Amino acid sequence: MEFDADVVIAGGGPAGLATALLARRAGMSVVVVEPRADPIDKACGEGLMPGGLARLLALGVDPAGVPFHGIAYRAGRRQAHARFAAGPGRGVRRTTLQAALRERAVSAGVEWSSGRVAGLRQDSHGVEAAGVRARWLVGADGLHSRVRREAGIASTAGAPARFGQRRHYAVAPWSDLVEVWWSAHAEAYVTPVAPDLVGIAILHRRAGLGYEPLLDGFPELKARLRGAEPAGPVRGAGPLRRTVQARVRGRVLLVGDAAGYEDALTGEGVSLALDQAEAAVSALADGDLTGYEAQWRRRTRTYRLLTRGLVLLTAVPPVRGAVVPLCVAVPPLFRGAVNVLAG
Ligand SMILES: Cc1cc2nc3c(=O)[nH]c(=O)nc-3n(C[C@H](O)[C@H](O)[C@H](O)COP(=O)(O)OP(=O)(O)OC[C@H]3O[C@@H](n4cnc5c(N)ncnc54)[C@H](O)[C@@H]3O)c2cc1C
């Protein structure tokens, strides 16, 4: 049987490129198929948690950005701070992260192919997708994964339906923490990404509402931005929660958002994608995908439980209103939760 590559990867985002790099390290030949041209941008809070940053550095990828040393929760004049015990995370623009990952992947011998994976076929020996015949296919094509659908893996959008929108502002970061501002209906995540730029991602349940009306719900944050020019377009994503029936079907395996997603509330998506890439490549190197599902469940368990719990609890108005006061009143609780997420 002739193959063009050992692995074909649908999607050149963080999950796909981390999988590609690790697969090359394991001696496999890899083709990444990605439909979008550079610079690839995406709605994202752009905060790499310390654990995710360490994984990225271990891949030999060191993107420019701004270190942040913890998380602050803010509502009106109240604020709770928790610093990371294990060193800083880093605010990195998606376009910068993407370019650094891609450059590293291509120099490691990953073949980049412009196109969209569709009409995939598989048999007991291999898969064919986007004109590439390979032993394995990795679906790293994001929240609305086509690979997942074409492989026959069912998925459902979960409740409550939450959405994310992000925009940059040309202003010097005013904190060395990622700030999360809480209002009755939304959270706004402020991440320093350059000495003269912050990104503000807003998570909410109001489908169809524009970025400006959402930002109006944070008057203190708006006051901070007075005079700062928006830098670049608004980008959106959602609905965020997606439960996925399985991670493996035959010779197809899912990583990153394609494998299932809870919410951006805890800012871990990229860190999780990098972690899943390790488990995926270990299964591919073994030539046996059967253990990947259990690995995926184990590696994402804390994220799934904590994030789901927080989303459900904060959907209840009195609980939502109590989040920041509670974090202010019980600093060890907040510090503990933040440092679980940091890892
Ligand atoms: C508002 C918001 C804020 C967030 N904030 C943070 C944060 O602060 N920190 C953090 O770590 N995470 C955050 N996340 C989560 C993070 O953005 C994702 O978890 C992460 O991008 C997942 O990477 P991925 O490679 O799985 O998917 P993606 O980054 O979505 O990449 C998927 C790629 O697949 C490509 N593709 C799509 N269809 C096909 C196809 N048919 N064939 C081939 N390729 C295809 C796409 O073009 C894309 O490049 C946030 C998410 C949102 C929505």
The ligand as a Tripos MOL2 file, in Angstrom:
@<TRIPOS>MOLECULE
LIG
   53    58     1     0     0
SMALL
NO_CHARGES

@<TRIPOS>ATOM
      1 C1        -13.3400   34.1740   22.9520 C.3       1 LIG1
      2 C2        -12.3310   33.1050   23.2210 C.ar      1 LIG1
      3 C3        -11.2960   33.3340   24.1160 C.ar      1 LIG1
      4 C4        -10.3260   32.3490   24.3510 C.ar      1 LIG1
      5 N1         -9.2900   32.6370   25.1820 N.ar      1 LIG1
      6 C5         -8.2930   31.7330   25.3540 C.ar      1 LIG1
      7 C6         -7.1500   32.0630   26.1290 C.ar      1 LIG1
      8 O1         -7.0090   33.1710   26.6480 O.2       1 LIG1
      9 N2         -6.1900   31.1130   26.2680 N.ar      1 LIG1
     10 C7         -6.2820   29.8800   25.6760 C.ar      1 LIG1
     11 O2         -5.3760   29.0440   25.8530 O.2       1 LIG1
     12 N3         -7.3650   29.5490   24.9230 N.ar      1 LIG1
     13 C8         -8.3630   30.4480   24.7450 C.ar      1 LIG1
     14 N4         -9.4210   30.1390   23.9340 N.ar      1 LIG1
     15 C9         -9.4950   28.7970   23.3220 C.3       1 LIG1
     16 C10        -8.5400   28.6550   22.1280 C.3       1 LIG1
     17 O3         -8.6990   29.7160   21.2420 O.3       1 LIG1
     18 C11        -8.8110   27.3240   21.4280 C.3       1 LIG1
     19 O4         -8.9770   26.3040   22.3770 O.3       1 LIG1
     20 C12        -7.6720   26.9530   20.4740 C.3       1 LIG1
     21 O5         -7.5770   27.8620   19.4100 O.3       1 LIG1
     22 C13        -7.8780   25.5400   19.9290 C.3       1 LIG1
     23 O6         -6.9380   25.2740   18.9210 O.3       1 LIG1
     24 P1         -7.2950   24.2780   17.7250 P.3       1 LIG1
     25 O7         -6.0430   24.1580   16.9400 O.co2     1 LIG1
     26 O8         -7.9720   23.0840   18.2780 O.co2     1 LIG1
     27 O9         -8.4220   25.0340   16.8740 O.3       1 LIG1
     28 P2         -8.3290   26.3620   16.0050 P.3       1 LIG1
     29 O10        -7.3970   27.3140   16.6200 O.co2     1 LIG1
     30 O11        -9.7430   26.7830   15.7890 O.co2     1 LIG1
     31 O12        -7.7000   25.8930   14.6180 O.3       1 LIG1
     32 C14        -8.4260   25.0880   13.7290 C.3       1 LIG1
     33 C15        -7.8610   25.2730   12.3220 C.3       1 LIG1
     34 O13        -8.5210   24.3460   11.4470 O.3       1 LIG1
     35 C16        -8.7450   24.9780   10.2110 C.3       1 LIG1
     36 N5         -9.8370   24.2510    9.5210 N.ar      1 LIG1
     37 C17       -11.1730   24.4040    9.6760 C.ar      1 LIG1
     38 N6        -11.8390   23.5440    8.8720 N.ar      1 LIG1
     39 C18       -10.9020   22.8300    8.1910 C.ar      1 LIG1
     40 C19       -10.9570   21.7820    7.2310 C.ar      1 LIG1
     41 N7        -12.1290   21.2910    6.7730 N.pl3     1 LIG1
     42 N8         -9.7840   21.2790    6.7450 N.ar      1 LIG1
     43 C20        -8.5930   21.7360    7.1970 C.ar      1 LIG1
     44 N9         -8.4880   22.7200    8.1190 N.ar      1 LIG1
     45 C21        -9.6210   23.2720    8.6070 C.ar      1 LIG1
     46 C22        -9.0790   26.4110   10.5910 C.3       1 LIG1
     47 O14        -8.8760   27.2860    9.5000 O.3       1 LIG1
     48 C23        -8.1250   26.6580   11.7550 C.3       1 LIG1
     49 O15        -6.9040   27.2370   11.3380 O.3       1 LIG1
     50 C24       -10.4150   31.0890   23.6930 C.ar      1 LIG1
     51 C25       -11.4720   30.8540   22.8070 C.ar      1 LIG1
     52 C26       -12.4200   31.8360   22.5600 C.ar      1 LIG1
     53 C27       -13.5270   31.5560   21.5970 C.3       1 LIG1
@<TRIPOS>BOND
     1     1     2 1
     2     2     3 ar
     3     2    52 ar
     4     3     4 ar
     5     4     5 ar
     6     4    50 ar
     7     5     6 ar
     8     6     7 ar
     9     6    13 1
    10     7     8 2
    11     7     9 ar
    12     9    10 ar
    13    10    11 2
    14    10    12 ar
    15    12    13 ar
    16    13    14 ar
    17    14    15 1
    18    14    50 ar
    19    15    16 1
    20    16    17 1
    21    16    18 1
    22    18    19 1
    23    18    20 1
    24    20    21 1
    25    20    22 1
    26    22    23 1
    27    23    24 1
    28    24    25 2
    29    24    26 1
    30    24    27 1
    31    27    28 1
    32    28    29 2
    33    28    30 1
    34    28    31 1
    35    31    32 1
    36    32    33 1
    37    33    34 1
    38    33    48 1
    39    34    35 1
    40    35    36 1
    41    35    46 1
    42    36    37 ar
    43    36    45 ar
    44    37    38 ar
    45    38    39 ar
    46    39    40 ar
    47    39    45 ar
    48    40    41 1
    49    40    42 ar
    50    42    43 ar
    51    43    44 ar
    52    44    45 ar
    53    46    47 1
    54    46    48 1
    55    48    49 1
    56    50    51 ar
    57    51    52 ar
    58    52    53 1
@<TRIPOS>SUBSTRUCTURE
     1 LIG1         1 GROUP 0 **** ****
